Amino acid sequence: MSAFSTVLLCEYVLQDITNKHSAIGIFTGDVVVNSFPANLRFSLLFIMASRLEGSLQVAIEIFFDEKKVASGSAMGNARPNNPSIFSLSGIAMKIDNPCEIKIYATANDAERELVIHKKVYEGKITPTSVSVQPS
């Protein structure tokens, strides 16, 4: 059973004074850049399974294709029957060519899990907008 309920790849994670988290600019699909080389800045938001309890360490490894390019970790405490939230923010990477990003995570000494797998490619970024009209 996975220790991670949800893992989001996004541009920023904000945490307010009441310990609420907001994920900004969530990458819902693959990552599209205007051109290569590209400077990609991102954050990770982890929502942990509620069955975890006590001291918790989340370690990550980031791969571009099959090459390990970064690793890191975060520490915290898990409360029983409550999902724990961790964020790793401000990860900056230079990507020279189209590739696949794979991010593996480990909670405490559990088995390593693939939590993010996305392609990075060049394309046209078209802003979309949604208009909501009051009824």
N, C-alpha and C positions, 0 to 999 in steps of 0.2 A: 504494500500500500504506500502510495506516495506521501511524502511529508509536505508537499507543496500543493495547496488547493488551486492556486492561480499564480501565474507569473506574467507580468506585463512588461513589454519593452515599450518605452515611451521617451519623449524628449525631456520631461522634467517631472519630478515628484515633489510636491509641496507638502509640508507638515505644519499644521497650525498649532496654536498654543493649547488647544484642547485635544491634541494628539490625533486629529483627523488627517487623513492623507488624501491628496488629489493628484491623479495622474493626468498630465497635460501632454497632448500630442501623441496619443497611443498609436503605435504601428499595428494596425489591424491586419495588414497583409504583408507582402514583401516590402523592402525598403527601396524607394526610388530616389536617385540623386540626379542633379542637373548634368553633371559631367564628372569624369575622373581625372586626376585624383580628387577625392572628396574627403572633407573633414566631417566625420559623423560624431555627434554628441548625443548621448542617450543616458537613460536611467533605467533601473529595474525596480519593480515593485513586487515583492513576494508576499502572498497571503498564505500563511502556514496552516496546516491541518489542526483542528481544535483538539485532537487527542494528545498533542505534545504538551509537555509540562517541564518546568524548571529551566535551567540554563541552556541556551540554544546558540549554536554557532552555525551560520550559513556561509559556506565557501563557494566561490564560483571560479570557473575557468572559461575564457572566451577564445574561440577558434575562428579564424578566417580560413575557409576550406578546411584543410586538415592541420594547419599550423597554429599552435597555441601562441596567442599574442598578448594575453593578460590574465591575471588572476587576482583575487581579493577575497575579503571576508567581512562579515558583520557579526556582532555579538548582541545578545538580548536575552530576555526572559519570556518564557511561554507560560501562560496561565491556563489551568485546566478548563475545558469547555468553552474557551474563547479563542477565536482565530488570532494568531499573532501576525503582525505586519512588520516587514523589514523593507528598507529601501536602500539602494546603492545609487547615488546620484553623481552627475558630473563626469561620466565616463567619456573620454574623448579619444577617438581613434582616427587615423588617416587610412583611407582605403584607396589603393592605387588602381585596382581592377575589379570588374564584376566578380563576386564571390558568394559563398554561403556563410552566414554567421551561425555558429552553433554555440550555445551557452549551456554549460553543464553546472548543476548545483548539487551540493551535499549539505544535509542537515545533520549536525553532530557527526557521528561516525557512520551514518547510514550509507547505503550504496549510492554512487554518483548517478544523477538523473539528467537526461537531456530535457531542458525546460524551455528553450527557445531555439527555433530553427527557421531562418528566413534567408531568402536570396536578396542580394544587393545588386541592382542593375541601373543602367543609365536610361532615363526616359523623360518625357515631358511631364512636369508636375502641374496639374490643372486644379486651381482652387475651386472648391464647390461651396455653394451657400444654400441654406435652407431658410425659407421665409415662413414664419408662423404668424397667422393673422388671428386676432381675438375673435371669438364667436359671439 
